[in-house]
Amino acid sequence: MTRSDAAYAGSVVAMRPRTDLAIALAIAVAAAALYAGFGLRLAQGQYLEFYNLAFDFDPPRYVALMGLAEYERGNVKHPLVLLLRSLAWPLLAAGLSPKAAATLVMAAFGGATVGVVFLFLRAIAAARLPALALAVLFAVSGGQAFTAIIAEAYGPAAFGIACVWLLTVHALTDPRRGRGARIAAAVFGFGMTTTNVVQSFLAEALVWLRHRGPVGALRPMIAYGVTVAAIAALLTAAVWADLLLAVLADPLSMVKELYWARTKGERVGPAEVLLRLLGYTVVSPEYDAVRLSDGFDMLDFRTPRFGPLAGVAFVLWHLFWVAGVVAALRNPATRWLAVGLAATLAFNILFHVDFQFRGSLYLYAGHTHFLVFALGAGLAPLLRPHGPAMYAYVAVVLLLAVLVGVVTLDRVADLVTRFDEVRIDCPAPCRE
């Protein structure tokens, strides 16, 4: 075992004791309750009845998918989201409306993601107090809050991504640990958003490259890929059996449909991609109104317009993030993981330089937010428990949490009350 291997193994000795699991559950429930309160207020209005009123989200599809007799199945980008319907059944049986049931499912995923973030931080040897403070900061960050209250695929996808990297921390110590769970997480990620399976494969490659090198990693990676592909194919065939039969009858039409499913419209450059995925996903700017072809304005975050409080939070977050990334890369115990997270984040940023929909990028924050946050937390594992540096760090994180939380909750409160009545010319749900 090399020195860095020994440092890494020593950093994850105390992963997931009962106390940590209890804390994770408590903060997950608390976060879910917060999201549920805002989400149910949003569900009282008409936002969930229309496409694209904010962030290019398509909530009517997911309300129908989870709560209506005539429901959606998703599309080629989200092939297994129909499986979310089973989570809404108990809520519908209890008499909740489809909008309320879909909202509570999203809130539950959002809360669970916060709990997984806490366990991830503990797994990389962050002391409990800074791990808890960082989990609170994550819970009130903009990208997390919005995906936890709006019925869409991005909240469940973000949960799956967090699970992938928590499992990866364990596997970096022993690749035999959690093999089945890693396969399940990859299939789940594919089902929520097909491109997210890339994160699972990059994380799995990180594990095997660390333990066996490029040549030795080939065989387990092939076995992993074949297994994930087989399970995903079986589930996809079950959900889309009728469509697959139609494809076999006319494959050329399916090729054309897949081509036209590609996102279209204007693109923004790399600087805008970085600004939105690294910055706005934590500190939300003022809303911009984007005029759509349907003749109404869509809310989005597109320009760095901050009030004084949000401006301070924005600057402080980036200073904090840079310090965390540098610490994560310098620390032998987290360096390998940090390289994997950074490479995966870089892949997603490059991917979204091209993959955009009429300049909208904030809706993709759920695919990158955990990666950004995990790198930004890189200083926490270096702090000695109960030392003065740890308490100073916690104070900074809590200050950030207060600043970011005030901004986020203001933006969220605005959103959930703005669409009590929607007055636009096109009938609900309008076009995508």
N, C-alpha and C positions, 0 to 999 in steps of 0.2 A: 504494500500500500504506500503510495506516494504521500509526501507531506500535505499536499492539497486534499488528497483523498481522506487522510486522517482528520484534517480540519473539518471537512464536510461531514464526515460520519459523526464526529463529536458534536456538531452543531444541531443534529436532529435526533439526539438520543431521547429527548423527552417529548416527542411528538404525541399529541392527542391523548393526554391523560384525561381522566374523567372530569377534572375541574375545567380543563379547556373546553371539553365538549359541552359542559353545562353552561359556560360563559357564551360559547358560540350559539347555543340554542336560545339563550336569553336575549342576546343582541339581535338575533335573527327575528325573534318574535316582536321585539320592540320596533325594529326597522319596518317589518311587515305591517305593524299597526299604524305607523306613521304614513307609509305609502297607501294603505287601505283608506285612511281618512281622506287624503287628497284625491285618491282615485275614485272613491264613491261620490265625492262632490263633483268630480268631472263627469261621472256617469249620469248625474241628474240632468245635465244639459244635453246638447245635441252634438257635441264634438265627436263622439264615437259613432255617429250616424253618417259621417261624411269622410271622404278621402281628402287628405292633403290640407287640412285646415292648419296644421303645424307640422313642420319637420318632414314633410313628404311621407308621413305615416299613413297606413291604410287600416285603421281600426275596424271599419265595418266588416272586413273580411274575417277578422279574428273573433269578433262578437258572434258572427254567423257560424263560424267554425266551432266555437265552444258552446253556443247557447241556443241555436235555432234549429228547427226541424229541417229546413232546407239550408244546408251548411256548405261552406267552402272546404276544399281539401288542401289549400295552399297552391303552390305552383312548382315549376322545375327548380327554383331557387330554394324552396322550403318544402321538400318532398314529404316529410313525415310530421308536419305540424298537426295533422289530424289527431295524432295520439294525445295532444293536449286536451282534447274534448273530454276524455275520461276524468280529468281532474276537476272539470266543472260540473259533472253529473251530480255529486252530492249537494252542491250549492243550489243547483236548479231544483233538485228534489225537495230541498228545504223551502222552496218558494221564492228564491231570489230571481230577479229579472236577468235576462241574458247579459245585459251590459254590466250589471253588478257582479254576476258570477265570473265573467271574463276578467273584470278588474281585480277581483280578489285572487284569482289565479296568478295574475301578474304581480300583485303585491307579495304573494307567497314566494314566488321566484326571486323577487328583489330582496326580501328579507333573508332567504336562504343564501343568496350570493354574499351578503354582508357576513353571515356566519362562516362561510367558506373562506372569505378573505382573512378573517381573524385566525382560523386554523392554519392557513398558509403562512401567515406572519409568525405564528408560534412554531411552525415546522421549520422555518429558516432561522430559528433561535432568537427571535425578538422576544424580549421579556414581556410578561403579561400586560403591564401597564402601558408601555408604548404600543403594543399590538392592539389593545383595546382603543386607545386614542386614535390610532391610524384607521381602525375599522369604523369609528364614528366619522372621521373625515371622509372616508370612502362613501359611507351611507348618505352623507349630505352633499356629495359632489353632484354636479348637474347631470352628467351623462347617466349616472346610476339612478337618480331620482326620476327622471323623465321616463326611462325605460321600465321603471317599476310601477308606474301608474297608468301607462297607455297600453291598451291591448294591441300587441304586435309580437313579432317573432324575436325581437332584439333582446328583450329581457330574459327569456329562457335561453337564448344563445349565449348571453353574457354569463349566466349561471354555469352552463356547460364548459365554457372557456376557463372559468375560475377552478372548476373541478379538475380539468385536465392538468393544470399547473400544480395544484395541490398534490395530485397523484404522482406527478413527475418528481416533486421534491422527495417523496418516499422512494420512488424507483431509482433515483440517483444514488441512494444508499445501497439498495439491493434490487436489481431489475426484476427479480422474481416476485416482489411484493406488488399486489394489486394488479396483476396482469389482466384478469377478467374485468376489473373496474375500468382500466384504461381503454380496453376495447369497447366497453359499454359507453364510456364518455365520448369516444370517437364517433360511434354510431349516432349518439344523441346529437353531437355537434353537426354532423352531416345532415341529420333530419331537420334541424332547425334552420340552418343556412348551409348549403352545400360547400361553399368555399371554406367554412370553418374547419372542415376535416383536415385542411392543410396544417392548422395549428397542432392538431393531435399528432400528425405524422412528424412534424418538426420536433415536437416535444419527445416523441418516442425515439427518434433518431438521436437526439441529445443524450438520452439514457444509454443507448447501446454503443454510441461512439465513445462515451466516457469509459465504459467498462470493457469493451472489446476492440476498439479501434475501427477504422474504416472497413477492413476486410472482415473482421469478426462480426460486425454489425449487420452484414448483408443478409445472412440467413434468418435471424430473428425478425428483421424488418420485413422480409418477404412474407414470413408466416403471419406477422401482424397485419400486413396489408391485405393478404388473401382473406384472413378471418373477418376483418372489418368490412371488406367489400362484399363478402358472401352474406353476412348478416344484414347489411344495408340493402343489398339487392333483394333479399327475401322480404324484408319489411316493405320496401318500395313496391314490389310486385303485389303484395297484399293490399296496399292502399290504392294502387293505381292499376289494378288488373284490367279494367275495361279499356283504359287508355293504352296500355301496353298492347292489347289485342288490336286496337285501331292502328297503332304504330306498325305492327307487323304487317297489317294490310296495306298501309300507305306510308312507308318510311320517309319518302321525300317530303311529305307535308310536315312531318315532325321536325326534320332538319330545318325547314323554313321557319317553323314556329320557334324553335330554339334560337335561331338567328335573330328573329324579331324581338325575342325576350331580352336581348342585350340592352343595357341602359343607353339612353340617348340624350341629346341636348347639349347645352354648353358645358364646358369643363373649366375648372379653375386650376391654377398652377401649384407647384410643390409647396410654396410658402403658405398658401391658403390651406392646403391639406394639413400641414404641420400646425398651423395656428388653431385649426378647429379640432384636430384629434389630440393634440397635446395640451391645449389651453382651454378652449371653450368646454371641453368635456368635464372639466373640473370647475372653472369659474365662468358662469354664463354671462355674456354681455347683454345689452339691451336688445329687445326683439327687433328684427327687420321685417318689413312687409314686402313679400315677393309676389308680384302680379303674375298669375297663371293664365293660361289660355282660356280657361273656363270663365274668366272675368272677375275672379275674386282674389283677395290677397291671402297668401299663406305665410304664417309666422315661421321664422327661422333665425338662426344665429349665423350671421355672415360678415359682420364688421366689428372691429374692436372698439365698440362704444361702451365705455364703463363710467359709472359714477365714481366718486372718490373712494368709497368703501370697496367697491368691486375692483377698482384699479389697484388698490393696495393689495388685495387678496390675489389678484392676477400676478403681480410682480413677485410677491412673497412665495406663491406656489412654484413659480419657475426657478427661483433661487433654491428653494427646498428640493425641487425635482433634480436639478443638476447636481447638487451635493449628494443626493441619494444614489444617482446613477454612478458617479465617480466612486463612491464608497462601495457599492455593490461589485464593481469591476476590480477594485483594489483588494477586496477581502478574499483570501484564498478559499474561505468556506462557502462563499456565494458566487465566486467568479464564473464558474462553469454555468450555473443557472442563469446568471445575469447575461452572459453571452447568448444563451438560447433565447431568453426573453427579448433581448435587443435585436437579434436577428429576425425573430418572428414579428416584432413591431416594425422593423425596417421593411420586411416583405409586405406587410399590410399597408404601410404608407405608400410604397411604390405601386402596389396593386390599385389603391384608391386614387392615385394620380390619374389613372385611366378610367377605372370603374366608378363613375359618378352618374347621377341622374339630375340633369338640368342645374348643375352646380350645387346640389344639395349634398352635404357631407356629414352633418351632425347626426343624421339617422344611422350612420355606420359606426358611431362612437362605441356602441356596445361591443363591437368586435375588437376594439383596441384598448378600451378603458382599463381593463384589468392589467394588461401588459404595461401600460404607462404607469399605473399606480404601483405595481409590484416593483418596478425599477426605482421609482421615486422613494420607496420605503427602504432603500438599500443601506441606509445608515443605521437603522434600528438593530440589526444583529450584532453590531460592533460595540454596543453600549453595555457596560457592566450593570447588572441589576442593582437597583437602589443606590447607584452612584450619583454624584452631582450632575454629571453629563447626561445621564438618563433623564433626570427630572427636568433639566433644562430643555432637552429634546421634547419631552412630553408637553411642556409649556408651549413650545413653538407649535407643535401639532394641534394642541387644543385651541390656540389662537387662530390658526388656519381654519380649524373646524368651525369656529364661531363666525369668522369672516365669510367663509365659503357658504356656511349654512344660512346665514342671513340673506345672502345674494340668491342662493338656490331657492329657498322657501318663498322669497318674494316673487321670483319668476314663476314658480310652480303655482302659487296662489293666484297670480294673474291669469295663468292658463286655465285653471280649473273653474274660474268664474266668468271668463270672457265669452264662452260659447253657450250660455244658457238659452239664447235664441240665435239662430243662424239665419241671416237674411241675404241669400244669394239667389241668382236667377235659376241655376241648374238644380234639378231635383236631387234629393239625397239618393245615393252617396256621391253624385257627380262622377267624373272620370278619374282614373288613377293618375 
